Amino acid sequence: MILILALIVVICLLNYVLGSLASIESQEVSNLVQKAKVKWSIEGDENTGFFHGMLKKRKRQMLVRGVSVNGDWVMDPMAIKKEFFEFYSSKFQAFNGIQMAERSNRFSSITLEKALRL
C-alpha cells in the first residue's frame, strides 16, 4: 500500500515537473520571438540577406525536377517547361461562349432600334 502511494506521489511530482518545463519552454520561445522582432527593428535592411536566403531555399524546394510524360520520367528543364506549357495551354484555350443549337421562343427579341438605344 505504501509503495502504491509512493508511486502516486512520484507520478504527481513528475507531472508537475513536466508542466513546469513546458511552461518554461513556452516562455523561452516567446522570448526568442521578441528578440527576433527587436533584432529586425534594429538591423532593418541589413538583415535582408537572411530573408533572401530563406526565399532561395523555398524556391529550391518548390522546383519541379521532373515530370512523367506518357509513363517516361523526364528531367530535362526545357522538356519540363514544354510539358507544362502544353498542359496548361490545353486547359486555358480561348472560350468561344455557349453555342445554342436553336433559338428559344420563350424570350422575345428586341429590335435593332431598341438595341442601339441601350
N, CA and C of each residue as an Amber inpcrd file, in Angstrom:
protein
   354
   0.8190000  -1.1890000   0.0000000   0.0000000   0.0000000   0.0000000
   0.8670000   1.2590000   0.0000000   1.9190000   1.2290000   0.8060000
   2.8190000   2.3780000   0.8870000   3.5310000   2.5750000  -0.4460000
   3.8640000   1.4640000  -1.1020000   4.5390000   1.5320000  -2.4000000
   3.6440000   2.1950000  -3.4420000   2.3580000   1.8630000  -3.4230000
   1.4100000   2.4530000  -4.3740000   1.2830000   3.9520000  -4.1210000
   1.1890000   4.3480000  -2.8640000   1.1070000   5.7730000  -2.5300000
   2.3750000   6.5110000  -2.9550000   3.5140000   5.8600000  -2.7590000
   4.7850000   6.4730000  -3.1560000   4.8270000   6.6590000  -4.6730000
   4.3350000   5.6500000  -5.4230000   4.2930000   5.7630000  -6.8890000
   3.3650000   6.8880000  -7.3320000   2.2370000   7.0260000  -6.6630000
   1.2910000   8.0950000  -6.9940000   1.9320000   9.4600000  -6.7430000
   2.6420000   9.5820000  -5.6310000   3.3200000  10.8450000  -5.3100000
   4.3850000  11.1510000  -6.3620000   5.1430000  10.1300000  -6.7630000
   6.1930000  10.3190000  -7.7730000   5.5730000  10.7250000  -9.1080000
   4.4690000  10.0810000  -9.4850000   3.7990000  10.4130000 -10.7450000
   3.2820000  11.8460000 -10.7160000   2.6810000  12.2440000  -9.6040000
   2.1910000  13.6270000  -9.4740000   3.3450000  14.6180000  -9.5610000
   4.4540000  14.2760000  -8.9130000   5.6270000  15.1450000  -8.9510000
   6.1770000  15.2610000 -10.3710000   6.2390000  14.1330000 -11.0870000
   6.7140000  14.1520000 -12.4790000   5.7920000  14.9890000 -13.3660000
   4.4810000  14.8520000 -13.1720000   3.5340000  15.6600000 -13.9500000
   3.7400000  17.1460000 -13.6890000   3.9730000  17.4930000 -12.4150000
   4.2110000  18.8950000 -12.0650000   5.4920000  19.4060000 -12.7310000
   6.5500000  18.5920000 -12.6800000   7.8280000  18.9900000 -13.2800000
   7.6800000  19.1420000 -14.7930000   6.9880000  18.1980000 -15.4420000
   6.7870000  18.2950000 -16.8920000   5.9680000  19.5270000 -17.2610000
   4.9530000  19.8230000 -16.4670000   4.1630000  21.0350000 -16.7010000
   5.0090000  22.2850000 -16.5550000   5.8670000  22.2990000 -15.5440000
   6.7590000  23.4470000 -15.3360000   7.7310000  23.5950000 -16.4990000
   8.2750000  22.4760000 -16.9740000   9.1910000  22.5220000 -18.1200000
   8.4890000  23.0470000 -19.3680000   7.2570000  22.6150000 -19.5860000
   6.5030000  23.0900000 -20.7470000   6.2630000  24.5880000 -20.6480000
   5.9540000  25.0600000 -19.4520000   5.7350000  26.4910000 -19.2410000
   7.0180000  27.2810000 -19.4910000   8.1330000  26.7760000 -18.9880000
   9.4260000  27.4420000 -19.1900000   9.7800000  27.4650000 -20.6730000
   9.5540000  26.3490000 -21.3600000   9.8510000  26.2880000 -22.7920000
   8.9870000  27.2760000 -23.5700000   7.7230000  27.3830000 -23.2060000
   6.8220000  28.3280000 -23.8610000   7.3010000  29.7600000 -23.6570000
   7.7330000  30.0760000 -22.4400000   8.2520000  31.4170000 -22.1550000
   9.5320000  31.6840000 -22.9420000  10.3790000  30.6580000 -23.0770000
  11.6270000  30.8110000 -23.8170000  11.3560000  31.0740000 -25.2940000
  10.4010000  30.3540000 -25.8670000  10.0380000  30.5710000 -27.2680000
   9.5050000  31.9840000 -27.4530000   8.6540000  32.4180000 -26.5460000
   8.1110000  33.7790000 -26.6110000   9.2340000  34.8070000 -26.5280000
  10.1940000  34.5660000 -25.6560000  11.3350000  35.4610000 -25.5060000
  12.1550000  35.5150000 -26.7920000  12.3880000  34.3550000 -27.4190000
  13.1520000  34.3210000 -28.6670000  12.4270000  35.0670000 -29.7830000
  11.1130000  34.9360000 -29.8390000  10.3300000  35.6500000 -30.8520000
  10.4700000  37.1530000 -30.6470000  10.3790000  37.5910000 -29.4010000
  10.5230000  39.0200000 -29.1140000  11.9190000  39.5170000 -29.4630000
  12.9520000  38.7130000 -29.1670000  14.3200000  39.1000000 -29.5130000
  14.4850000  39.2170000 -31.0230000  13.8790000  38.2980000 -31.7690000
  13.9720000  38.3500000 -33.2300000  13.3090000  39.6160000 -33.7660000
  12.1670000  39.9950000 -33.1850000  11.4810000  41.2200000 -33.6200000
  12.3290000  42.4540000 -33.3210000  12.9520000  42.4790000 -32.1460000
  13.8100000  43.6070000 -31.7870000  15.0030000  43.6680000 -32.7300000
  15.6010000  42.5130000 -33.0070000  16.7560000  42.4630000 -33.9030000
  16.3750000  42.9720000 -35.2840000  15.2100000  42.5680000 -35.7670000
  14.7690000  43.0190000 -37.0880000  14.5460000  44.5280000 -37.0910000
  13.9420000  45.0630000 -36.0280000  13.6790000  46.5070000 -35.9930000
  14.9750000  47.3040000 -35.9090000  15.9980000  46.7510000 -35.2550000
  17.2830000  47.4500000 -35.1470000  18.0700000  47.3310000 -36.4440000
  18.1880000  46.1100000 -36.9750000  19.0090000  45.8880000 -38.1650000
  18.3070000  46.3210000 -39.4390000  17.0070000  46.1480000 -39.4760000
  16.2470000  46.5580000 -40.6590000  16.7410000  45.8880000 -41.9220000
  17.1270000  46.7050000 -42.8980000  17.5300000  46.1870000 -44.2020000
  18.8570000  45.4440000 -44.1670000  19.6300000  45.6030000 -43.1020000
  20.8920000  44.8770000 -43.0110000  20.6640000  43.3740000 -42.9480000
  19.4900000  42.9800000 -42.5490000  19.1880000  41.5660000 -42.3650000
  18.4900000  40.9650000 -43.5860000  18.3720000  41.7020000 -44.6890000
  17.6370000  41.1870000 -45.8380000  18.3260000  39.9840000 -46.4630000
  19.6370000  39.8680000 -46.3010000  20.3450000  38.7010000 -46.8340000
  19.7920000  37.4100000 -46.2650000  19.4550000  37.4370000 -44.9980000
  18.8670000  36.2590000 -44.3570000  17.5490000  35.8930000 -45.0260000
  16.7030000  36.9050000 -45.2490000  15.3950000  36.6400000 -45.8320000
  15.5050000  36.2270000 -47.3000000  16.4700000  36.8040000 -48.0210000
  16.6900000  36.3650000 -49.3980000  17.1460000  34.9090000 -49.4260000
  17.9760000  34.5490000 -48.4530000  18.3940000  33.1500000 -48.3490000
  17.2160000  32.2260000 -48.1070000  16.2910000  32.6590000 -47.2610000
  15.0930000  31.8550000 -46.9990000  14.2530000  31.7140000 -48.2670000
  14.1270000  32.7980000 -49.0330000  13.3610000  32.7370000 -50.2780000
  14.0280000  31.8130000 -51.2940000  15.3550000  31.8710000 -51.3720000
  16.0670000  30.9780000 -52.2940000  15.8600000  29.5160000 -51.9020000
  15.9000000  29.2570000 -50.6030000  15.6760000  27.8910000 -50.1210000
  14.2840000  27.4190000 -50.4990000  13.2920000  28.2850000 -50.3120000
  11.9020000  27.9380000 -50.6580000  11.7790000  27.6810000 -52.1570000
  12.4450000  28.5000000 -52.9630000  12.4020000  28.3310000 -54.4190000
  13.0050000  26.9820000 -54.8200000  14.1280000  26.6170000 -54.1890000
  14.7470000  25.3160000 -54.4830000  13.8240000  24.1680000 -54.1040000
  13.1090000  24.3250000 -52.9810000  12.2050000  23.2680000 -52.5400000
  11.0150000  23.1240000 -53.4790000  10.5690000  24.2220000 -54.0790000
   9.3970000  24.2050000 -54.9510000   9.7470000  23.8490000 -56.4000000
  11.0340000  23.7260000 -56.7120000  11.4780000  23.4500000 -58.0690000
  10.9820000  22.0800000 -58.5330000  10.4330000  22.0360000 -59.7390000
   9.9910000  20.7700000 -60.3190000  11.1970000  20.1530000 -61.0100000
  11.6490000  19.0250000 -60.4990000  12.8480000  18.4030000 -61.0400000
  12.5490000  17.4240000 -62.1690000  11.3040000  17.0020000 -62.2900000
  10.9460000  16.0690000 -63.3510000   9.4510000  15.8690000 -63.4240000
   9.0000000  15.3890000 -64.5930000   7.5830000  15.0820000 -64.7980000
   7.4770000  13.7660000 -65.5560000   6.3440000  13.1310000 -65.4090000
   6.0780000  11.8890000 -66.1270000   5.3400000  12.2270000 -67.4180000
   5.9320000  11.8370000 -68.5510000   5.3280000  12.0790000 -69.8610000
   5.1060000  10.7250000 -70.5190000   3.8450000  10.3510000 -70.6640000
   3.4870000   9.0620000 -71.2660000   4.2080000   7.9080000 -70.5750000
   4.3350000   7.9820000 -69.2610000   4.9590000   6.9140000 -68.4970000
   6.4680000   7.0230000 -68.3810000   7.0960000   7.9650000 -69.0850000
   8.5470000   8.1620000 -69.0150000   8.8570000   9.3560000 -68.1210000
   9.8730000   9.2160000 -67.2750000  10.2570000  10.2990000 -66.3840000
  11.2170000  11.2230000 -67.1230000  10.8360000  12.4890000 -67.2610000
  11.6290000  13.4780000 -67.9920000  12.2110000  14.4590000 -66.9860000
  13.5410000  14.6920000 -67.0710000  14.2010000  15.5990000 -66.1390000
  14.8390000  16.7960000 -66.8330000  14.7750000  16.8670000 -68.1520000
  15.3520000  17.9790000 -68.8970000  14.5130000  19.2370000 -68.6530000
  15.1300000  20.3380000 -68.1920000  14.3520000  21.5470000 -67.8780000
  13.5280000  22.0760000 -69.0560000  14.0760000  22.0500000 -70.2550000
  13.3240000  22.5430000 -71.4150000  12.1360000  21.6340000 -71.7220000
  12.3150000  20.3290000 -71.5690000  11.2080000  19.3930000 -71.8030000
  10.1260000  19.5720000 -70.7380000  10.5360000  19.8380000 -69.4990000
   9.5670000  20.0750000 -68.4240000   8.7560000  21.3290000 -68.7240000
   9.4330000  22.4020000 -69.1450000   8.7290000  23.6450000 -69.4940000
   7.7490000  23.4060000 -70.6310000   8.1860000  22.6200000 -71.6230000
   7.3260000  22.3320000 -72.7770000   6.0780000  21.5780000 -72.3360000
   6.2430000  20.5790000 -71.4660000   5.0990000  19.8020000 -70.9960000
   4.1350000  20.6610000 -70.1740000   4.6780000  21.5240000 -69.3100000
   3.8200000  22.4260000 -68.5440000   3.0530000  23.3510000 -69.4810000
   3.7560000  23.8960000 -70.4700000   3.1110000  24.8090000 -71.4120000
   1.9880000  24.1080000 -72.1640000   2.2580000  22.9040000 -72.6670000
   1.2380000  22.1640000 -73.4160000   0.0480000  21.8060000 -72.5220000
   0.3270000  21.3870000 -71.2990000  -0.7500000  21.0070000 -70.3870000
  -1.6650000  22.1930000 -70.1040000  -1.0640000  23.3260000 -69.7170000
  -1.8890000  24.4790000 -69.3570000  -2.4560000  25.1930000 -70.5770000
  -1.8120000  25.0820000 -71.7250000  -2.3860000  25.6550000 -72.9490000
  -3.6850000  24.9540000 -73.2870000  -3.7080000  23.6390000 -73.1230000
  -4.9380000  22.9020000 -73.4150000  -6.0230000  23.2180000 -72.3820000
  -5.6150000  23.5280000 -71.1490000  -6.5900000  23.8510000 -70.1030000
  -7.2000000  25.2400000 -70.2870000  -6.3950000  26.1770000 -70.7960000
  -6.8360000  27.5680000 -70.8740000  -6.9610000  28.0520000 -72.3110000
  -7.6000000  27.2670000 -73.1450000  -7.8460000  27.7150000 -74.5120000
  -8.9160000  28.7940000 -74.4980000  -8.9790000  29.5530000 -75.5940000
  -9.9570000  30.6450000 -75.6730000 -11.3720000  30.0890000 -75.5700000
 -12.2060000  30.7910000 -74.8270000 -13.5890000  30.3880000 -74.6350000
 -14.4350000  31.0680000 -75.6980000 -15.1170000  30.2830000 -76.5060000
 -15.9190000  30.8250000 -77.5990000 -17.3540000  31.0910000 -77.1850000
 -17.6630000  30.9250000 -75.9600000 -19.0250000  31.1410000 -75.4960000
 -19.8600000  29.8860000 -75.6640000 -21.1050000  30.0040000 -75.3070000
 -22.0220000  28.8730000 -75.4080000 -22.7790000  29.0060000 -76.7190000
 -22.7240000  27.9800000 -77.5110000 -23.4220000  27.9790000 -78.7910000
 -24.7610000  27.2780000 -78.6170000 -25.8320000  27.9870000 -78.9450000
 -27.1640000  27.3910000 -78.8470000 -27.5350000  26.8090000 -80.2010000
 -28.0660000  25.6130000 -80.1940000 -28.4440000  24.9580000 -81.4460000
 -29.5940000  25.7020000 -82.1200000 -30.5780000  26.0840000 -81.3550000
 -31.6990000  26.8390000 -81.9240000 -32.1580000  27.8680000 -80.9080000
 -32.7740000  28.8860000 -81.3940000 -33.2520000  29.9640000 -80.5350000
 -34.5220000  29.5660000 -79.8200000 -34.6070000  29.9500000 -78.5890000
 -35.7940000  29.6410000 -77.8030000 -36.8720000  30.6890000 -78.0710000
 -38.1140000  30.2500000 -78.1030000 -39.2420000  31.1620000 -78.2940000
 -39.7380000  31.7270000 -76.9650000 -39.1240000  31.3190000 -75.8700000
 -39.5630000  31.7860000 -74.5560000 -39.2730000  33.2600000 -74.3410000
 -38.2400000  33.7680000 -75.0100000 -37.8390000  35.1570000 -74.7990000
 -38.1180000  35.9640000 -76.0560000 -38.6820000  37.1420000 -75.8630000
 -38.9510000  37.9960000 -77.0200000 -37.6770000  38.7390000 -77.3990000
 -37.5170000  39.0110000 -78.6770000 -36.3380000  39.7100000 -79.1780000
 -36.5940000  41.2050000 -79.1890000 -35.5190000  41.9760000 -79.0810000
 -35.6730000  43.4190000 -79.2100000 -35.2540000  43.8190000 -80.6170000
 -35.7810000  44.9100000 -81.0510000 -35.4530000  45.3790000 -82.4010000
 -34.0720000  46.0120000 -82.3820000 -33.5100000  46.2040000 -83.5730000
 -32.2030000  46.8280000 -83.7070000 -32.2460000  48.2460000 -83.1460000
 -33.3450000  48.9260000 -83.3800000 -33.5110000  50.2960000 -82.8860000
 -33.4430000  50.3390000 -81.3560000 -34.1160000  49.3980000 -80.6900000
 -34.0870000  49.3430000 -79.2220000 -32.6920000  48.9630000 -78.7220000
 -32.0350000  48.0800000 -79.4420000 -30.6900000  47.6620000 -79.0540000
 -29.7220000  48.8350000 -79.1250000 -29.8620000  49.6870000 -80.1420000
 -28.9810000  50.8390000 -80.2800000 -29.2190000  51.8610000 -79.1760000
 -30.4370000  51.9380000 -78.6810000 -30.7440000  52.8760000 -77.6090000
 -30.1750000  52.4180000 -76.2610000 -29.8960000  51.1290000 -76.1480000
 -29.3300000  50.6240000 -74.8930000 -27.9470000  51.1740000 -74.7670000
